[in-house]
């Protein structure tokens, strides 16, 4: 499958998967606390329809940088979960540890090991 045809070849291509990498910088010395707060949010995402992956990662070489890897079945599912009650639970804890606004990188998942199919 080519990159250009990747989305077209998938069932329900009109509702394309949404992927994001979110980089968050904590106040100095608060990287682990930020990661813990985000793990609380991740626990809530288990209940979110359309959430296929919500992984919290602590940077290996920058202790105050936390990355979140998100995979959603479609944009509507992401918007509903993150903008709704599930996304708000624990958000105050996250914000208190942030040294700067999160940086968002949007991606279009194509396939590979670990990517749910069907």
C-alpha positions, 0 to 999 in steps of 0.5 A: 500500500502506498502512502497516498493510498493508505487512508483510501484503502482502509474501511471507513476512510472518511473517518481517518484515524488521528494521531498526536505527539504532545510534548509537555515541559514541566517546571524544573524538578516536576517531570515525574509529578507531571507524568503521574498527573498525565497517567491519571488522565490516561486512566480516564481515557480507557473509558473514552470511545475511540481512544486506541492509544494514550501513552505517557512517556518520560523523556530518557534524557530530559527529566522534565519533558513528558511526551503523550502519544495519542491514537484515536479512531477519528477526530470526533472521538478525540474532540469528544473525549479531550473536550469532555468530562473524561479529558477534564478529570485531572487536568488541573493537576497537569496544568499546575506542573506545566512550565509552558503550553504543550506542543502538539504534533499531528500525524496520520497513522498509516500502519505498523506493529502495535497499531490496531487493525480493523 
